Amino acid sequence: MILELKIKNFLSFKNEVTLSFEATKDKKLEDYQVVEIAKGIHILKLGVVYGANASGKSNLLNAFEFLRDFWFDTKESKEEETNVIPFLLDSETPRLPSVLKLTFFAGKEKKVRYVYALEINDKVVLSEKLEFYPGVQPAVIFERRLVENISDLTFGPKIKVSQVAKNEIAIKCLTNMSVFAAYNQVNTKIEALQIATDWMTNQFMPSIEPGTSLLGYSERLAAEDEDAKNKILEFLQKADINITAIESKKVKEEITDEFLNKLKVLEIPKTELERLQKERSITQVHTTFEHEVVNEDHSISHFSLPVEYQSDGTKRVFGLSGAILSTIRNDAFLAIDELESKLHPRMIEFVLEEFLKQSKHAQLLVTTHYDGLLDEDDLLRKDSVWFTEKQKDASTNLYSLADFTGVNRLTSIQKAYRFGKFGAIPNIIRTSSSIDWY
């Protein structure tokens, strides 16, 4: 589970901000929203971020996604860029490194604290460090620094690793890529490092954006796993979507020369293109939903329709259900940008409520404009709510609802938010004249 992420000079985050999942001493909804991950450390399963358009909500999720991509992105050449973007609306920050620091808990019982720190610019990694806490004090797993344009990599004294393995990892670790990417190319296992690598690989889900197509993911999950299909169906039925059965099956289809020629101009991996040319077939998943209909004479009929005939809302819920199910199963972390996309407000509440009830150590971070959640007393805690606000210098400030005093005395947090009591709302300029659109 993630405890916190610190961000500095990354996209719209000019100054250091901290997103924390550490719960306050508030006992509200503690039984199913808070996990005591270690003695004295209580972590939230949910974070909800509000803010005006262009205030930095998506950039917060982009920070998580950047780390996920960077960890295992293998570079072919040290001339390639790192893809990090600093705060650009300033004369000084573009020349300074971006800094990210992630604290999380991993391991068999998820009780070992890890701290990952990265200092990086668009060309090279200036420093990268991973620590863990085998006891009260931290111990270094690895640390790398840029010395005369070469990555100098060292392992901590408590880490058992042969000199041969050290040298292999150091050679693979180009100045523009992560130690994790280099480690994955070497035939060795370093226990403490492997635990962190497994967590990053299996328990750090890709972020979901409003335009992300999740249909294929949920279709494959339903086709390959009967239990998953049943759970997705149960989710849809609870959501009052008129579906009584799901049938997802893999179908092998032959591909034509015309299709292969079209693939050649697309950026698909060379090995995949060679495989398709050899096998001359592609496996696709076909999904149909069975709908139950009550006829005029009160009899019941069932009709099957392919997934492409379903409403956008149904397809969105179906796609989300697969992603959330995998998150819960793997005790993983998932970020969703604009959760309300194509969803009714009641559906948003249902998705969050089901996640909280069914998850154990999974975490969900969502951005949303649906402020109705703020008055859902049985759904949100104050320390679960975060705000992004654009400053005068165009940078993003990030802060928590828990930072405000007197919130418990408010009759409506939603109304207080709309009236600007917490900031993080659009500053609409109202004039006596209307805009001439023509």
Buried (B, 14 or more C-beta within 10 A) or exposed (E): BBBBBBBBBBBBBBBEBBBBBBBBEBEBBBEEBBBEBBEEBBBBBBBBBBBBEBBBBBBBBBBBBBBBEBBBBEBEEBEEEBEBBBBEEBEEBBEBBBBBBBBBBBBEEBBBBBBBBBBBBBBBBBBBBBBBBEEEEBBBBBBBBBEEEEBEBEBBEEBEBEEEBBEBBBEBBBBBBBBBBBBBEBEBEBEBBEBBBEBBEEBBBBBBBBEBEBBEBBBBBBBEBEEBBEBBBEBBEEBEBEBBEBEBEEEEEEBEEEEEEEBEEEEEEEEEBEEBEEEEEBEEBBBBBBBEEEEEEEEEEEEEEEBEEBEEBBBBBBBBBBBBBBBBBBBBBBBBBBBBBBBBEEBBBBBBBBBBEBBEBBBBBBBBEBBEBBBBEEBBBBBBBBBBBBEEEBBBBBBBBBEBEEBEEBEEBBEBBEEEBBBBBEEEEEEEEEEEEE
